[in-house]
Amino acid sequence: MSEFRDYDAGELEARPGVTREDQLALLANWESKGRLFLQRCVACTDSPRGRENYMPAVSSGTCAWCGWPEVA
């Protein structure tokens, strides 16, 4: 069970250089009327699937775990 952690918001650091296009490369993330909906974040994990975002933060385009902001 050591692979499971209880993450606190803002605890992780976003990897530098992750762009909006990198986030949109995941099928889980989408764009509507120019607004990013960030369901899975690739900035705070090395996993190619990304880390699941906190549901209330999805429509903000910001990752609840690492603080990666949408840069429009």
Secondary structure as UniProt FT lines:
FT   TURN            2..3
FT   TURN            9..10
FT   TURN            16..17
FT   HELIX           20..24
FT   TURN            27..28
FT   STRAND          30..32
FT   TURN            33..34
FT   STRAND          35..37
FT   STRAND          40..41
FT   TURN            43..44
FT   TURN            48..49
FT   STRAND          51..52
FT   HELIX           55..60
FT   TURN            64..66
//
